[in-house]
Amino acid sequence: MSTHTELPYGAWPSPITAEALVVGAASPGEVRVDGADVWWSESRPAEGGREQLVRRTSDGSRVDVLPDGVSARTRAHEYGGGAWAVRGGVLVYADWADQRLYRLDPGASAAVPVTPEPGVAHGLRYADAEIVPAGVWGDRAWIVAVRESHEPDAVAAHGEAVNEIVALPLDGAAADAPELVRVLVTGPDFVSSPVVAPDGSALAWTQWDHPAMPWDATELVVARVDQADPETGAPGPTLTGAEVMAGGPGESVLQPTWAPDGALWFASDRRGGWWNLHRVGAGGQVEVVAPVDGEIGGPQWRFGMRWFAFLADGRVACALESDGLYDLAVVDPSRPEQPPQALVTGLTWVDQVAAGPESGADIVVIGAGPAEEAEPLGISLPHAHVEVDPDAEADDADDDSTGPLDPTEEREGGGHALLERLRPARESIVTPDWFAIPEPIAFPSAGGRTAYGILYRPRHPEVRAPEGTLPPLLVTIHGGPTAMTRAVLTLQIQYWTTRGFAVVDVNYGGSTGYGRPYRELLTNAWGVVDVQDCDAAARHLADAGIVDAGRMAIRGGSAGGFTTLAALAFGETFSAGANHFGVADLAALARDTHKFESRYLDGLVGPYPEAADRYKELSPINHTDDISCPLAVFQGLEDAVVPPSQSEMIVEAVRAKGLPYVYLTFEGEQHGFRKAENIIRCREAELWFYGQVFGFTPADAIEPPPGGGF
């Protein structure tokens, strides 16, 4: 006899409360190894979403590095990343409060500024810093970094912010003497990833110009470093002889990295549209290393992204993505024709790859799996060489079978790796039998295309739904739109599945991880292909009898919010939608957004204003008469990526039409919510909203959010 309590889907009680999503949560961001120490950043909702830096020593002890209230976070490109660097125990970081770079010495109680004070608040922003020790470029230690200037003179001269690569003394002399800041690279619309050769003789970086995004077309440039100004003789770095080594139209180059032997490596999608490893030979020729129909790279939304690193034994460790799943893999540079060897780790997502031989681990990553949240991990790799058949065929990517991932399954590859958590896991809220295990799915979509997603079924060890009923479905849309979802444990999804929802996270056409042709399906088709694939995912699950076709909602943030609104305006599949800081008016976005994305829509929609009619046609704000179901909208009031005016326009249109709606705004939040109280309020309001629409009473006690029409 079953001991399960019977309750309707959606009304199941769950210990994964909205508070549980943030209590003890500290999402890891970037990882760096400095000698025997491992450093990482983590976002802490309970501390207002600030980015703290943690240092773990070889004996396993951990210490918070930044003083109370300080957040290592940059506004460069608005999405940030690459806000800190460490070498020899010396930390350089961008302070969120004023965006200046600061130096914190070992044992020091206070940091000192090393960059000049800007003329206007947040006028000078820095990212991708690298510390060049004394003796490399003369007697002084230096910092090389990307600088984004929003100073009035720079903006007036160029019509937008100015991005450059600069060098400045590590000792802080430039804080009061701006003339000591040397501009090394200027001219391109964007620059990223400056890296100094081991002997200091060269600098490599990537650059690109409007209207390209970094996943469209970038260039890899190398220049010789002279240690004195050729005109004045003043000591310090100066670049000469800049040469484009790779990249250009139709090629995305990422993460230039100098190998220990002085060779320059990078990731490029020049081989068949897949980001693969490449290196520059002695004669300047470019060679692909370990070719594979998979991705070693991704969309560079942030600075500081790392997909590969060099091991002490000469091999290269890399994050390899195939069919939406990640492996940690190793590459033997002496066998460049052999594909990467995937290791058995139990991980399905790998990020921030860093070598760490002195730390007690061969490599350090941020990793997660079907039953493991993202954590900084130390990994010891097998060192025996494993032969891999280069002619072995990959699994059929069009296989539409479903089934939960087995975290213990051994995928074919190069042996077992040993994993060590570098910090304690947060206290478990539930036992594993509560967790919905991600199921990768493939399904047919418009025009005979195959699209992809991750399915999570409702799961509760103590409750079941009445016989003959099916669960409501939440179709979740990732942001970007040039991005992807991950098949890993996240309490944000388990919040829904433990209450009786099915969730499908869709990797619609235009997502990354499936090669350039799939990534480019959104070219001039944003609001079309993504909507088609989300509709197809929902219909596929409804036709299979997995979800209730009459209770399907769509939800997404940022670009996913646009797809949410477009699906409601241009389709009839969904009976509710939740828009988190999404785009309602494409033309308004083209006119009013930040530099990094200011020409992004040229590729997704068309150049503006030349394609103004297309913008009008695809903008949900112009089709509110076609929206006929309830809508919830959530918006940060300091969002510079999707301004609040976007949400206000769609809410006013829905309100005027008399549709049920929820509208919640949050002071002090930018693009994505970081403060614990706001994350809690947002999630509970969305659950309350679905209860009103789908006819169930949540087990949680929730204060009704502002809105109307119910």
C-alpha positions as semicolon CSV with decimal commas, in nm:
position;residue;x (nm);y (nm);z (nm)
1;M;0,000;0,000;0,000
2;S;0,132;0,345;-0,094
3;T;0,208;0,586;0,189
4;H;0,211;0,887;-0,041
5;T;-0,016;1,182;0,029
6;E;-0,230;1,275;-0,270
7;L;-0,223;1,641;-0,373
8;P;-0,271;1,826;-0,703
9;Y;0,033;1,910;-0,909
10;G;0,162;2,254;-0,810
11;A;0,027;2,228;-0,455
12;W;0,292;1,990;-0,325
13;P;0,474;2,110;-0,011
14;S;0,849;2,136;-0,053
15;P;1,138;2,198;0,184
16;I;1,312;2,377;-0,103
17;T;1,163;2,713;-0,015
18;A;1,248;3,041;-0,182
19;E;1,465;3,117;0,121
20;A;1,648;2,789;0,067
21;L;1,757;2,911;-0,275
22;V;1,975;3,178;-0,115
23;V;2,055;3,060;0,240
24;G;2,415;2,946;0,232
25;A;2,425;2,996;-0,144
26;A;2,753;3,122;-0,283
27;S;2,773;3,074;-0,657
28;P;3,135;3,026;-0,766
29;G;3,250;3,252;-1,047
30;E;3,615;3,239;-1,148
31;V;3,910;3,030;-1,031
32;R;4,280;3,110;-1,031
33;V;4,579;2,917;-0,896
34;D;4,867;3,106;-0,736
35;G;5,148;2,874;-0,631
36;A;5,005;2,635;-0,374
37;D;4,695;2,848;-0,317
38;V;4,363;2,826;-0,500
39;W;4,154;3,143;-0,526
40;W;3,798;3,178;-0,643
41;S;3,521;3,436;-0,648
42;E;3,173;3,366;-0,521
43;S;2,852;3,566;-0,536
44;R;2,674;3,578;-0,200
45;P;2,305;3,672;-0,208
46;A;2,292;3,694;0,171
47;E;2,553;3,973;0,152
48;G;2,369;4,180;-0,104
49;G;2,505;3,979;-0,395
50;R;2,861;4,097;-0,348
51;E;3,154;3,911;-0,504
52;Q;3,385;3,785;-0,231
53;L;3,723;3,628;-0,303
54;V;3,823;3,313;-0,118
55;R;4,178;3,180;-0,081
56;R;4,239;2,814;-0,001
57;T;4,587;2,717;0,110
58;S;4,757;2,383;0,057
59;D;4,657;2,268;0,407
60;G;4,289;2,308;0,316
61;S;4,218;2,619;0,520
62;R;4,004;2,890;0,361
63;V;3,988;3,261;0,423
64;D;3,773;3,542;0,288
65;V;4,013;3,789;0,132
66;L;3,816;4,109;0,081
67;P;3,722;4,340;0,368
68;D;3,358;4,361;0,473
69;G;3,142;4,538;0,219
70;V;3,394;4,522;-0,065
71;S;3,286;4,350;-0,387
72;A;3,533;4,249;-0,660
73;R;3,319;4,319;-0,962
74;T;3,359;4,525;-1,276
75;R;3,105;4,709;-1,489
76;A;3,310;4,665;-1,807
77;H;3,082;4,543;-2,088
78;E;2,810;4,562;-1,816
79;Y;2,835;4,183;-1,779
80;G;3,171;4,210;-1,605
81;G;3,400;3,916;-1,537
82;G;3,779;3,919;-1,510
83;A;3,760;4,161;-1,218
84;W;4,066;4,032;-1,032
85;A;4,412;3,880;-1,070
86;V;4,661;3,734;-0,824
87;R;5,032;3,660;-0,844
88;G;5,276;3,582;-0,566
89;G;5,003;3,648;-0,312
90;V;4,947;4,002;-0,441
91;L;4,585;4,065;-0,537
92;V;4,461;4,324;-0,785
93;Y;4,085;4,373;-0,808
94;A;3,820;4,610;-0,939
95;D;3,607;4,752;-0,658
96;W;3,239;4,763;-0,749
97;A;3,191;5,087;-0,555
98;D;3,413;5,308;-0,772
99;Q;3,548;5,070;-1,041
100;R;3,911;5,157;-0,967
101;L;4,173;4,883;-0,945
102;Y;4,316;4,817;-0,599
103;R;4,618;4,621;-0,478
104;L;4,599;4,410;-0,164
105;D;4,933;4,276;-0,041
106;P;4,971;3,955;0,162
107;G;4,893;4,024;0,526
108;A;4,773;4,379;0,458
109;S;4,451;4,494;0,623
110;A;4,366;4,755;0,360
111;A;4,397;4,781;-0,015
112;V;4,555;5,074;-0,197
113;P;4,430;5,220;-0,528
114;V;4,655;5,170;-0,829
115;T;4,448;5,347;-1,097
116;P;4,358;5,716;-1,119
117;E;4,030;5,845;-0,986
118;P;3,786;5,887;-1,278
119;G;3,638;6,223;-1,368
120;V;3,284;6,088;-1,335
121;A;3,143;5,806;-1,123
122;H;3,242;5,469;-1,269
123;G;3,405;5,652;-1,559
124;L;3,703;5,414;-1,585
125;R;3,636;5,042;-1,569
126;Y;3,890;4,759;-1,580
127;A;3,891;4,388;-1,659
128;D;4,119;4,098;-1,758
129;A;4,412;4,227;-1,553
130;E;4,744;4,042;-1,554
131;I;5,030;4,112;-1,313
132;V;5,374;4,132;-1,476
133;P;5,638;4,085;-1,204
134;A;5,941;4,307;-1,160
135;G;6,233;4,202;-1,377
136;V;6,022;4,125;-1,683
137;W;5,973;4,484;-1,801
138;G;6,248;4,652;-1,605
139;D;6,271;4,701;-1,231
140;R;5,905;4,781;-1,187
141;A;5,613;4,538;-1,167
142;W;5,326;4,623;-1,400
143;I;4,958;4,555;-1,453
144;V;4,820;4,497;-1,801
145;A;4,442;4,527;-1,829
146;V;4,147;4,615;-2,047
147;R;4,020;4,966;-1,970
148;E;3,675;5,086;-2,068
149;S;3,645;5,463;-2,051
150;H;3,311;5,634;-2,001
151;E;3,479;5,967;-1,933
152;P;3,294;6,257;-2,101
153;D;3,585;6,355;-2,327
154;A;3,629;5,998;-2,454
155;V;3,259;5,949;-2,518
156;A;3,231;6,287;-2,690
157;A;3,522;6,205;-2,922
158;H;3,407;5,855;-3,016
159;G;3,030;5,864;-2,966
160;E;3,049;5,575;-2,719
161;A;3,269;5,428;-2,449
162;V;3,631;5,358;-2,548
163;N;3,792;5,018;-2,492
164;E;4,172;4,991;-2,477
165;I;4,451;4,780;-2,333
166;V;4,664;4,971;-2,085
167;A;4,968;4,911;-1,866
168;L;5,028;5,080;-1,532
169;P;5,268;5,035;-1,239
170;L;5,167;4,785;-0,974
171;D;5,309;5,006;-0,699
172;G;5,017;5,249;-0,724
173;A;5,212;5,546;-0,858
174;A;4,953;5,598;-1,132
175;A;4,678;5,657;-0,877
176;D;4,800;6,015;-0,840
177;A;4,987;6,040;-1,170
178;P;4,755;5,942;-1,458
179;E;5,034;6,007;-1,709
180;L;5,198;5,683;-1,590
181;V;4,913;5,482;-1,745
182;R;5,033;5,364;-2,086
183;V;4,786;5,292;-2,362
184;L;4,917;4,983;-2,541
185;V;4,626;4,907;-2,775
186;T;4,364;5,150;-2,901
187;G;4,146;5,169;-3,209
188;P;3,938;4,849;-3,217
189;D;3,587;4,880;-3,083
190;F;3,657;4,599;-2,836
191;V;3,965;4,431;-2,689
192;S;3,994;4,135;-2,456
193;S;4,221;3,875;-2,301
194;P;4,564;4,046;-2,302
195;V;4,834;3,791;-2,213
196;V;5,207;3,850;-2,178
197;A;5,456;3,595;-2,316
198;P;5,652;3,409;-2,044
199;D;5,969;3,606;-2,123
200;G;5,782;3,935;-2,155
201;S;5,881;3,980;-2,519
202;A;5,530;3,980;-2,666
203;L;5,168;4,059;-2,589
204;A;4,873;3,874;-2,741
205;W;4,509;3,977;-2,728
206;T;4,179;3,949;-2,913
207;Q;3,989;4,234;-3,073
208;W;3,675;4,293;-3,277
209;D;3,466;4,571;-3,422
210;H;3,099;4,655;-3,454
211;P;2,868;4,495;-3,552
212;A;3,035;4,163;-3,461
213;M;2,997;3,995;-3,126
214;P;3,291;3,790;-2,993
215;W;3,127;3,465;-3,110
216;D;3,089;3,610;-3,462
217;A;3,426;3,747;-3,571
218;T;3,735;3,829;-3,366
219;E;4,105;3,864;-3,441
220;L;4,405;3,727;-3,253
221;V;4,682;3,987;-3,252
222;V;5,043;3,960;-3,132
223;A;5,283;4,251;-3,087
224;R;5,643;4,280;-2,974
225;V;5,698;4,449;-2,637
226;D;5,975;4,708;-2,612
227;Q;6,073;4,806;-2,259
228;A;6,110;5,177;-2,321
229;D;5,924;5,442;-2,514
230;P;6,108;5,476;-2,848
231;E;6,048;5,853;-2,855
232;T;6,110;5,958;-2,495
233;G;6,319;5,670;-2,367
234;A;6,098;5,646;-2,058
235;P;6,109;5,293;-1,914
236;G;5,799;5,080;-1,949
237;P;5,621;4,868;-2,207
238;T;5,554;4,986;-2,561
239;L;5,414;4,772;-2,844
240;T;5,552;4,747;-3,196
241;G;5,495;4,525;-3,496
242;A;5,137;4,418;-3,422
243;E;5,033;4,127;-3,646
244;V;4,700;3,949;-3,688
245;M;4,773;3,578;-3,641
246;A;4,421;3,435;-3,677
247;G;4,059;3,533;-3,698
248;G;3,861;3,769;-3,913
249;P;3,517;3,747;-4,075
250;G;3,341;3,423;-3,990
251;E;3,594;3,313;-3,728
252;S;3,566;3,344;-3,349
253;V;3,896;3,333;-3,159
254;L;3,899;3,294;-2,780
255;Q;4,140;3,270;-2,487
256;P;4,488;3,333;-2,625
257;T;4,727;3,151;-2,393
258;W;5,105;3,117;-2,396
259;A;5,226;2,760;-2,347
260;P;5,526;2,697;-2,121
261;D;5,740;2,644;-2,433
262;G;5,645;2,989;-2,565
263;A;5,396;2,873;-2,829
264;L;5,071;3,068;-2,854
265;W;4,751;2,862;-2,821
266;F;4,390;2,968;-2,861
267;A;4,042;2,837;-2,931
268;S;3,890;2,901;-3,274
269;D;3,587;2,781;-3,465
270;R;3,766;2,793;-3,803
271;R;3,746;2,412;-3,825
272;G;3,392;2,328;-3,935
273;G;3,233;2,581;-3,702
274;W;3,347;2,403;-3,383
275;W;3,557;2,585;-3,123
276;N;3,872;2,369;-3,118
277;L;4,224;2,415;-2,986
278;H;4,481;2,572;-3,218
279;R;4,842;2,682;-3,186
280;V;5,071;2,915;-3,378
281;G;5,379;2,738;-3,509
282;A;5,732;2,874;-3,525
283;G;5,675;3,004;-3,877
284;G;5,347;3,172;-3,788
285;Q;5,130;2,899;-3,937
286;V;4,816;2,798;-3,745
287;E;4,762;2,431;-3,660
288;V;4,451;2,266;-3,518
289;V;4,525;2,042;-3,220
290;A;4,299;1,751;-3,122
291;P;4,022;1,813;-3,378
292;V;3,679;1,720;-3,251
293;D;3,317;1,787;-3,345
294;G;3,260;1,947;-3,008
295;E;3,319;2,281;-2,842
296;I;3,628;2,388;-2,646
297;G;3,506;2,741;-2,605
298;G;3,181;2,928;-2,573
299;P;3,014;3,266;-2,603
300;Q;3,234;3,528;-2,440
301;W;2,971;3,722;-2,253
302;R;3,213;3,800;-1,973
303;F;3,580;3,870;-1,934
304;G;3,794;3,611;-1,758
305;M;3,651;3,300;-1,921
306;R;3,883;2,995;-1,934
307;W;3,829;2,671;-2,127
308;F;4,176;2,514;-2,123
309;A;4,502;2,511;-1,928
310;F;4,848;2,354;-1,952
311;L;4,936;2,074;-1,711
312;A;5,273;2,016;-1,551
313;D;5,325;1,699;-1,758
314;G;5,288;1,888;-2,086
315;R;4,930;1,791;-2,162
316;V;4,640;2,031;-2,195
317;A;4,322;1,999;-1,990
318;C;4,006;2,139;-2,142
319;A;3,631;2,170;-2,100
320;L;3,479;1,982;-2,394
321;E;3,111;2,023;-2,476
322;S;2,922;1,782;-2,699
323;D;2,545;1,767;-2,752
324;G;2,483;1,996;-2,456
325;L;2,697;1,804;-2,205
326;Y;3,045;1,885;-2,082
327;D;3,340;1,657;-2,018
328;L;3,675;1,734;-1,865
329;A;3,920;1,615;-2,128
330;V;4,295;1,603;-2,186
331;V;4,494;1,668;-2,502
332;D;4,845;1,545;-2,584
333;P;5,022;1,820;-2,783
334;S;5,268;1,564;-2,920
335;R;4,976;1,385;-3,088
336;P;4,787;1,677;-3,244
337;E;4,581;1,449;-3,468
338;Q;4,430;1,260;-3,172
339;P;4,098;1,394;-3,037
340;P;4,063;1,499;-2,673
341;Q;4,034;1,215;-2,422
342;A;3,728;1,261;-2,204
343;L;3,775;1,167;-1,839
344;V;3,530;0,996;-1,608
345;T;3,436;1,263;-1,354
346;G;3,058;1,248;-1,314
347;L;3,047;1,613;-1,421
348;T;2,821;1,742;-1,696
349;W;2,939;2,103;-1,679
350;V;3,299;2,223;-1,654
351;D;3,414;2,583;-1,645
352;Q;3,712;2,798;-1,542
353;V;3,986;2,548;-1,618
354;A;4,311;2,629;-1,434
355;A;4,629;2,428;-1,380
356;G;4,726;2,377;-1,018
357;P;5,015;2,133;-0,965
358;E;5,149;2,304;-0,652
359;S;4,801;2,315;-0,496
360;G;4,785;1,937;-0,460
361;A;4,564;1,894;-0,766
362;D;4,657;1,870;-1,132
363;I;4,381;2,106;-1,225
364;V;4,112;2,322;-1,068
365;V;3,771;2,388;-1,224
366;I;3,421;2,498;-1,148
367;G;3,216;2,185;-1,206
368;A;2,865;2,049;-1,159
369;G;2,672;1,731;-1,235
370;P;2,319;1,590;-1,244
371;A;2,321;1,555;-0,865
372;E;2,588;1,814;-0,777
373;E;2,562;2,191;-0,762
374;A;2,842;2,401;-0,909
375;E;3,150;2,395;-0,687
376;P;3,522;2,472;-0,711
377;L;3,691;2,135;-0,749
378;G;4,048;2,011;-0,736
379;I;4,102;1,727;-0,981
380;S;4,379;1,469;-0,998
381;L;4,410;1,329;-1,347
382;P;4,524;0,987;-1,470
383;H;4,864;1,015;-1,630
384;A;4,873;0,695;-1,835
385;H;4,835;0,759;-2,206
386;V;4,514;0,621;-2,353
387;E;4,479;0,553;-2,724
388;V;4,157;0,681;-2,879
389;D;4,027;0,561;-3,213
390;P;4,007;0,878;-3,427
391;D;3,761;0,706;-3,659
392;A;3,515;0,620;-3,383
393;E;3,172;0,758;-3,466
394;A;2,993;0,983;-3,222
395;D;2,643;0,903;-3,103
396;D;2,368;1,016;-3,338
397;A;2,291;1,376;-3,245
398;D;1,938;1,336;-3,376
399;D;1,852;1,060;-3,131
400;D;1,527;1,174;-2,966
401;S;1,534;0,918;-2,686
402;T;1,496;1,049;-2,335
403;G;1,615;0,927;-2,001
404;P;1,773;1,066;-1,687
405;L;2,148;1,110;-1,677
406;D;2,336;0,865;-1,458
407;P;2,603;1,058;-1,263
408;T;2,810;0,739;-1,230
409;E;2,795;0,643;-1,597
410;E;3,136;0,607;-1,759
411;R;3,143;0,793;-2,087
412;E;3,406;0,673;-2,332
413;G;3,736;0,848;-2,277
414;G;4,071;0,866;-2,105
415;G;4,024;0,719;-1,759
416;H;3,904;0,812;-1,413
417;A;3,982;1,138;-1,238
418;L;3,972;1,201;-0,864
419;L;3,767;1,500;-0,748
420;E;3,807;1,699;-0,427
421;R;3,572;1,969;-0,307
422;L;3,765;2,284;-0,226
423;R;3,494;2,414;0,005
424;P;3,225;2,235;0,206
425;A;2,899;2,182;0,023
426;R;2,620;2,391;0,167
427;E;2,402;2,207;0,414
428;S;2,172;1,968;0,233
429;I;1,808;2,068;0,242
430;V;1,677;1,736;0,114
431;T;1,799;1,388;0,036
432;P;1,879;1,293;-0,326
433;D;1,545;1,116;-0,371
434;W;1,385;1,462;-0,397
435;F;1,589;1,564;-0,700
436;A;1,460;1,554;-1,055
437;I;1,747;1,421;-1,266
438;P;1,805;1,611;-1,593
439;E;1,708;1,425;-1,911
440;P;1,860;1,554;-2,238
441;I;1,599;1,546;-2,514
442;A;1,595;1,611;-2,887
443;F;1,271;1,688;-3,067
444;P;1,148;1,789;-3,413
445;S;1,083;2,155;-3,484
446;A;0,980;2,376;-3,774
447;G;1,130;2,315;-4,115
448;G;1,249;1,966;-4,026
449;R;1,503;2,099;-3,779
450;T;1,603;1,914;-3,462
451;A;1,610;2,119;-3,142
452;Y;1,731;2,028;-2,796
453;G;1,646;2,068;-2,430
454;I;1,679;1,932;-2,079
455;L;1,368;1,780;-1,920
456;Y;1,305;1,767;-1,543
457;R;1,003;1,567;-1,427
458;P;0,808;1,635;-1,106
459;R;0,950;1,441;-0,813
460;H;0,851;1,414;-0,447
461;P;0,918;1,115;-0,220
462;E;0,609;1,173;-0,007
463;V;0,341;1,313;-0,238
464;R;0,174;1,200;-0,558
465;A;-0,084;1,361;-0,783
466;P;-0,437;1,226;-0,835
467;E;-0,448;0,942;-1,084
468;G;-0,520;1,048;-1,439
469;T;-0,378;1,399;-1,403
470;L;-0,072;1,544;-1,569
471;P;0,166;1,811;-1,439
472;P;0,179;2,170;-1,556
473;L;0,483;2,254;-1,767
474;L;0,727;2,541;-1,735
475;V;0,925;2,602;-2,053
476;T;1,236;2,784;-1,937
477;I;1,436;2,998;-2,177
478;H;1,801;3,080;-2,122
479;G;1,933;3,431;-2,174
480;G;2,172;3,546;-2,437
481;P;2,023;3,447;-2,672
482;T;2,367;3,320;-2,777
483;A;2,410;3,092;-2,477
484;M;2,293;2,752;-2,354
485;T;2,136;2,572;-2,061
486;R;2,318;2,312;-1,851
487;A;2,219;1,962;-1,742
488;V;2,316;2,003;-1,378
489;L;2,159;2,016;-1,036
490;T;2,019;2,358;-0,958
491;L;1,780;2,430;-0,674
492;Q;1,617;2,697;-0,888
493;I;1,468;2,417;-1,101
494;Q;1,417;2,175;-0,812
495;Y;1,204;2,446;-0,648
496;W;0,950;2,381;-0,923
497;T;0,980;2,005;-0,967
498;T;0,936;1,933;-0,596
499;R;0,607;2,126;-0,612
500;G;0,475;1,919;-0,898
501;F;0,586;2,107;-1,209
502;A;0,761;1,958;-1,508
503;V;1,034;2,185;-1,644
504;V;1,201;2,181;-1,984
505;D;1,505;2,402;-2,037
506;V;1,528;2,463;-2,412
507;N;1,847;2,495;-2,617
508;Y;1,664;2,650;-2,911
509;G;1,823;2,718;-3,248
510;G;2,081;2,989;-3,188
511;S;2,211;2,827;-2,870
512;T;2,577;2,742;-2,830
513;G;2,725;2,396;-2,788
514;Y;2,611;2,252;-3,120
515;G;2,850;2,426;-3,361
516;R;2,837;2,752;-3,558
517;P;2,559;2,648;-3,803
518;Y;2,321;2,583;-3,512
519;R;2,443;2,898;-3,337
520;E;2,363;3,105;-3,646
521;L;2,004;2,983;-3,681
522;L;1,892;3,305;-3,511
523;T;2,053;3,525;-3,777
524;N;1,776;3,769;-3,874
525;A;1,537;3,530;-3,698
526;W;1,529;3,620;-3,327
527;G;1,169;3,589;-3,216
528;V;1,103;3,330;-3,486
529;V;1,332;3,026;-3,453
530;D;1,351;3,044;-3,074
531;V;0,973;3,071;-3,047
532;Q;0,925;2,782;-3,290
533;D;1,157;2,560;-3,087
534;C;0,995;2,649;-2,753
535;D;0,652;2,577;-2,896
536;A;0,786;2,250;-3,039
537;A;0,934;2,145;-2,704
538;A;0,602;2,201;-2,527
539;R;0,402;2,022;-2,796
540;H;0,648;1,733;-2,800
541;L;0,604;1,674;-2,427
542;A;0,226;1,721;-2,440
543;D;0,191;1,480;-2,732
544;A;0,398;1,225;-2,542
545;G;0,156;1,244;-2,248
546;I;0,422;1,381;-2,014
547;V;0,258;1,719;-1,936
548;D;-0,085;1,882;-1,934
549;A;-0,133;2,058;-2,268
550;G;-0,382;2,298;-2,108
551;R;-0,139;2,417;-1,840
552;M;0,183;2,515;-2,009
553;A;0,370;2,835;-1,922
554;I;0,683;2,992;-2,063
555;R;0,938;3,186;-1,860
556;G;1,273;3,350;-1,921
557;G;1,506;3,633;-1,830
558;S;1,674;3,895;-2,045
559;A;1,681;3,749;-2,399
560;G;1,470;3,464;-2,261
561;G;1,220;3,725;-2,151
562;F;1,194;3,848;-2,509
563;T;1,130;3,492;-2,630
564;T;0,867;3,458;-2,358
565;L;0,686;3,771;-2,475
566;A;0,723;3,676;-2,841
567;A;0,582;3,328;-2,777
568;L;0,276;3,483;-2,611
569;A;0,232;3,742;-2,887
570;F;0,291;3,517;-3,187
571;G;0,165;3,179;-3,071
572;E;-0,115;3,001;-2,887
573;T;0,078;2,721;-2,717
574;F;0,108;2,876;-2,371
575;S;-0,154;2,984;-2,120
576;A;0,077;3,200;-1,905
577;G;0,416;3,368;-1,914
578;A;0,673;3,509;-1,672
579;N;0,904;3,777;-1,811
580;H;1,217;3,854;-1,609
581;F;1,373;4,182;-1,730
582;G;1,307;4,089;-2,092
583;V;1,296;4,293;-2,412
584;A;0,955;4,415;-2,530
585;D;1,056;4,670;-2,795
586;L;1,351;4,576;-3,015
587;A;1,380;4,923;-3,166
588;A;1,394;5,080;-2,821
589;L;1,664;4,833;-2,724
590;A;1,865;4,917;-3,036
591;R;1,844;5,286;-2,947
592;D;1,896;5,254;-2,572
593;T;2,148;4,994;-2,459
594;H;2,515;4,972;-2,367
595;K;2,811;4,956;-2,605
596;F;2,885;4,582;-2,588
597;E;2,540;4,488;-2,718
598;S;2,465;4,804;-2,912
599;R;2,503;4,627;-3,248
600;Y;2,410;4,274;-3,136
601;L;2,068;4,309;-3,296
602;D;2,225;4,375;-3,636
603;G;2,278;4,001;-3,664
604;L;1,969;3,884;-3,476
605;V;1,719;4,115;-3,645
606;G;1,895;4,340;-3,898
607;P;2,079;4,673;-3,900
608;Y;1,890;4,959;-3,737
609;P;1,729;5,184;-3,857
610;E;1,754;5,029;-4,205
611;A;1,552;4,727;-4,089
612;A;1,309;4,931;-3,877
613;D;1,008;4,751;-4,024
614;R;1,152;4,416;-3,919
615;Y;1,210;4,547;-3,566
616;K;0,849;4,659;-3,549
617;E;0,727;4,326;-3,685
618;L;0,916;4,119;-3,426
619;S;0,862;4,340;-3,119
620;P;0,602;4,201;-2,876
621;I;0,508;4,553;-2,769
622;N;0,352;4,602;-3,113
623;H;0,144;4,285;-3,083
624;T;-0,013;4,315;-2,739
625;D;-0,354;4,264;-2,899
626;D;-0,239;3,911;-2,971
627;I;-0,142;3,840;-2,609
628;S;-0,441;3,674;-2,452
629;C;-0,308;3,514;-2,134
630;P;-0,184;3,629;-1,792
631;L;0,167;3,772;-1,763
632;A;0,409;3,827;-1,473
633;V;0,691;4,082;-1,514
634;F;0,996;4,127;-1,289
635;Q;1,244;4,414;-1,336
636;G;1,553;4,565;-1,171
637;L;1,539;4,944;-1,166
638;E;1,915;4,990;-1,228
639;D;1,927;4,759;-1,530
640;A;2,146;4,912;-1,803
641;V;2,117;4,611;-2,034
642;V;1,737;4,600;-2,057
643;P;1,616;4,936;-1,923
644;P;1,306;4,943;-1,697
645;S;1,122;5,133;-1,968
646;Q;1,098;4,807;-2,163
647;S;0,903;4,632;-1,887
648;E;0,692;4,938;-1,818
649;M;0,577;4,946;-2,180
650;I;0,462;4,585;-2,186
651;V;0,294;4,609;-1,844
652;E;0,102;4,919;-1,944
653;A;-0,016;4,746;-2,261
654;V;-0,129;4,434;-2,073
655;R;-0,297;4,644;-1,805
656;A;-0,482;4,848;-2,066
657;K;-0,610;4,529;-2,223
658;G;-0,748;4,405;-1,890
659;L;-0,535;4,089;-1,872
660;P;-0,434;3,947;-1,534
661;Y;-0,079;4,053;-1,453
662;V;0,189;4,078;-1,185
663;Y;0,450;4,356;-1,191
664;L;0,736;4,361;-0,941
665;T;1,029;4,604;-0,953
666;F;1,341;4,602;-0,737
667;E;1,547;4,901;-0,628
668;G;1,924;4,856;-0,648
669;E;1,912;4,559;-0,886
670;Q;2,080;4,551;-1,225
671;H;2,052;4,287;-1,498
672;G;1,963;3,984;-1,288
673;F;1,876;3,985;-0,920
674;R;2,155;3,941;-0,665
675;K;2,002;4,037;-0,329
676;A;1,855;3,755;-0,122
677;E;1,533;3,933;-0,029
678;N;1,460;4,015;-0,393
679;I;1,533;3,663;-0,517
680;I;1,294;3,527;-0,253
681;R;1,018;3,774;-0,330
682;C;1,048;3,718;-0,704
683;R;1,030;3,339;-0,684
684;E;0,734;3,335;-0,443
685;A;0,544;3,587;-0,654
686;E;0,592;3,372;-0,963
687;L;0,463;3,062;-0,781
688;W;0,160;3,259;-0,657
689;F;0,099;3,375;-1,014
690;Y;0,096;3,018;-1,150
691;G;-0,141;2,914;-0,874
692;Q;-0,385;3,183;-0,981
693;V;-0,358;3,087;-1,348
694;F;-0,355;2,707;-1,318
695;G;-0,606;2,678;-1,036
696;F;-0,410;2,543;-0,741
697;T;-0,322;2,682;-0,401
698;P;0,051;2,673;-0,325
699;A;0,149;2,503;-0,001
700;D;0,363;2,808;0,075
701;A;0,219;3,113;0,251
702;I;0,280;3,390;-0,001
703;E;0,192;3,758;0,012
704;P;0,008;3,842;-0,313
705;P;0,233;4,056;-0,534
706;P;0,124;4,384;-0,694
707;G;-0,076;4,347;-1,011
708;G;-0,436;4,314;-1,112
709;G;-0,700;4,142;-1,318
710;F;-0,724;3,818;-1,120
